[in-house]
Amino acid sequence: MTAPLEPLDPSSLPEPVDVSDDRAALAAVAAVVAAGPFDATWESLASHRVPRW
């Protein structure tokens, strides 16, 4: 049996991040997708072959 978890001290948490305007992050993701070998579609990803480990 595992020991009970200690209560979380809210003052130890980082400040909340404002994500109300996430255009810059979404633009960065779109740039990575555009530069990669696949489109952001299921059809494109269906052509991906999983390597044999």
KEVO-824433 format. One record per residue: x negated, y negated, z of N, C-alpha, C in turn. Coordinates in steps of 0.05 Angstrom, whole numbers, padded with zeros to 5 digits, always signed. Example, Ala and Ser with C-alpha at 12.3 -4.5 7.8 and 13.67 -1.06 7.14 Angstrom:
REM KEVO-824433
-00264+00114+00156-00246+00090+00156-00264+00066+00156 -00257+00045+00142-00273+00021+00143-00258-00001+00157 
//
This chain:
REM KEVO-824433
-00017+00023+00000+00000+00000+00000-00018-00025+00000 -00010-00045-00015-00026-00070-00016-00018-00089+00006 -00036-00106+00013-00031-00126+00033-00013-00148+00022 +00004-00160+00039+00021-00182+00029+00004-00206+00020 +00014-00220+00001+00000-00244-00009+00003-00267+00010 -00018-00283+00012-00017-00307+00028+00002-00327+00015 +00017-00343+00030+00034-00363+00018+00017-00383+00002 +00028-00392-00020+00014-00411-00037+00016-00439-00026 -00007-00453-00024-00008-00480-00015-00004-00499-00039 +00019-00512-00042+00024-00529-00065+00003-00551-00069 -00010-00560-00048-00030-00581-00051-00055-00571-00064 -00058-00545-00067-00082-00533-00080-00079-00531-00110 -00054-00536-00120-00049-00534-00149-00058-00558-00164 -00066-00555-00189-00073-00578-00205-00049-00595-00211 -00054-00620-00220-00032-00638-00227-00017-00626-00252 +00009-00630-00254+00023-00620-00277+00013-00633-00303 +00015-00618-00325+00007-00628-00351+00032-00638-00366 +00030-00662-00377+00053-00672-00392+00052-00661-00420 +00071-00644-00427+00072-00632-00454+00095-00643-00470 +00105-00666-00462+00128-00677-00477+00121-00686-00505 +00095-00692-00510+00086-00699-00537+00063-00680-00543 +00070-00658-00556+00050-00637-00562+00042-00637-00591 +00046-00660-00605+00040-00661-00634+00011-00656-00639 -00007-00666-00623-00036-00662-00628-00044-00633-00625 -00033-00619-00605-00039-00591-00601-00027-00574-00624 -00003-00581-00632+00010-00566-00654-00005-00571-00681 -00015-00595-00685-00031-00601-00709-00057-00585-00709 -00069-00581-00685-00094-00566-00683-00088-00536-00690 -00066-00526-00680-00058-00498-00686-00053-00495-00716 -00039-00514-00727-00033-00513-00756-00058-00513-00773 -00078-00529-00764-00104-00530-00779-00118-00503-00778 -00118-00490-00755-00131-00464-00752-00116-00443-00770 -00090-00444-00769-00074-00425-00786-00080-00430-00815 -00080-00455-00823-00085-00462-00852-00113-00453-00861 -00132-00453-00843-00160-00445-00850-00164-00415-00850 -00146-00401-00838-00149-00372-00835-00140-00356-00859 -00144-00330-00858-00137-00313-00881-00107-00306-00883 -00091-00314-00863-00063-00307-00863-00046-00332-00862 -00021-00330-00872-00001-00351-00868+00013-00345-00842 +00028-00365-00833+00042-00362-00808+00070-00349-00813 +00069-00326-00826+00093-00311-00832+00089-00282-00825 +00111-00268-00820+00109-00239-00815+00101-00224-00840 +00109-00234-00863+00101-00220-00888+00071-00221-00892 +00059-00244-00886+00030-00246-00888+00016-00228-00868 +00025-00229-00844+00012-00213-00823+00016-00183-00828 +00037-00175-00843+00041-00147-00848+00019-00135-00865 +00004-00152-00880-00018-00142-00896-00044-00137-00879 -00043-00145-00854-00066-00141-00837-00069-00112-00830 -00093-00102-00832-00099-00074-00825-00114-00074-00799 -00104-00059-00780-00117-00057-00754-00141-00040-00757 -00164-00049-00746-00189-00033-00748-00187-00007-00732 -00200+00013-00741-00202+00038-00726-00224+00036-00706 -00217+00038-00681-00237+00035-00660-00248+00061-00654 
//
